[in-house]
Amino acid sequence: MINLLILCTGNSCRSQIAHGYFAHYTNPNLVTVYSAGIETHGVNPKAIATMKEDGIDISTHTSNHVDEYRDIDFDFVITVCDNANEHCPIFISKAKKFHHNFPDPAKAIGSDEEVIEVFAKVRDQIKNYTLQFINKYLPQANHSNL
């Protein structure tokens, strides 16, 4: 079993979106996906809505603190924001660490339509990153028709 952790500041948007895509595009018998934050802010309703638009339901996800997963031996740890990367706790494990900074859609300002557009743009960036990551590092666990 491959254990994968996606880490963000508040585990509310970017890490939740990535969690949704990793879980959707990998075989659950081969990969266990976790997401956490160095803080917990609750799952952002706009993140849930933007994923629903792409056919993925993350409405049952919870916002978890990274300390909850201290005893898990991760194979991969992916930070999806600079703050989490800079403050990422040290995992005593064999985990390969990766970092990609995505803009925080929760900080988007403007009309409702403009904010929704920012969420969709970030969602699509995360989706593309996730698919590339799976193809490169988890091809044996990919169960999508890519």
Secondary structure, 3 states (H helix, E strand, C coil): CEEEEEEECCCCCHHHHHHHHHHHHECCCCEEEEEEECCCCCCCHHHHHHHHHCCCCCCCCCCCEHHHHCCCCCCEEEECCHHHHHCCCCCCCCCEEEECCCCCHHHCCCCHHHHHHHHHHHHHHHHHHHHHHHHHHCHHHECCCC
